[in-house]
Amino acid sequence: MNKYIPTHVKENAKQIELTISNISKTYSNGVQALNNVTLHIPAGMYGLLGPNGAGKSTLMRILATLQDPDTGNIRLGEIDVLNQKDQVRQTLGYLPQEFGLYPNAKTEDLLDYFAVLKGITNRASRREVVEALLKQTNLWDKRRQKLGSFSGGMKQRFGVAVALLGNPKLMIVDEPTAGLDPAERVRFLNLLSELGENSVVMLSTHIVEDVSELCTRMAIINKGQILQEAEPLKAVAELQGKIWRRIIEKSKLPALEREHTIISTKLLSGRTVVHVYSKEDPGNGFELVAPDLEDVYFTTMAGYYKQQMTQLEGRSRYEVLEDIPL
């Protein structure tokens, strides 16, 4: 697979780091989207994991220079992201959660047009770049096809091709696999894994498997706060001997919830699989299982909600439900 990534860019990318310090953002309606977010992100794939409404997209838009925070600062290497936006945009690749395409435009023609907008004005150089990117994203055979006929996964891959124009040092990818079928998702994740070899790639998602399969570091965010930052493998290792499973009839779930700290439930062949976090054998038929990143995520979230409930003790049920995201 040909890649339009010169050697000197590969070398420089290894030195690039993204530093986010004390970023907060409250919207005019009073919603606090980010609360004192601080992250240190080295070159490679970095996952930002959290539920819908956690503040992920707000942070992505701030990094992409599309909106400003209320407080804090961000640096990409030597660049002040908040005060040197033009310099950031020259080295930025951004794939938002939703983006529009001209349905009647042909793949090669539209990518060529975006390359001109990116400043690649020499026709021969532009032709070389467009060909290399279409081959890298496995769209070369579709170069004369109209974008309106593309599947969801093909549109996402075209979005990556656009984001890669100019060899960005920072790639921002917001909820990239939402809505993709399993085969398209695998192809897309394989493409993203290659990008992480040469850039700082910030991957925002609510899908645990995306982070598990791609990222060497991650952070869990909820209600605008960073709950945990870790290396996925180390975070999973720390849960060894602490995750227990039991398969039950759904009708027995309320009784178990009164007795144990349940971190997750899911259906398996019509029955309910329950996972609990416990440093000791919880009894009641639970068996010890090997943890995975999903257990890390749900254990972290369960700890957050437990803390919130402790802080909200003494308030009415209505007030509690108003303050805790579902």
Secondary structure, 3 states (H helix, E strand, C coil): CCCCCCHHHHHHHCCCCEEEEEEEEECCCCCEEEEEEEEEECCEEEEEECCCCCCHHHHHHHHCCCCCCCEEEEEECCEECCCCHHHHHHCEEEECCCCCCCCCCEHHHHHHHHHHHCCCCCHHHHHHHHHHHHHHCCCHHHCCCEHHHCCHHHHHHHHHHHHCCCCCCEEEEECCCCCCCHHHHHHHHHHHHHHCCCCEEEEEECCHHHHHHHCCEEEEEECCEEEEEECHHHHHHCCCCCEEEEEECHHHHHHHHHHCCEEEEEEECCEEEEEEECCCCCCCCCEECCCCHHHHHHHHHHHHHHHHHHHCCCCCHHHHHHHCCC
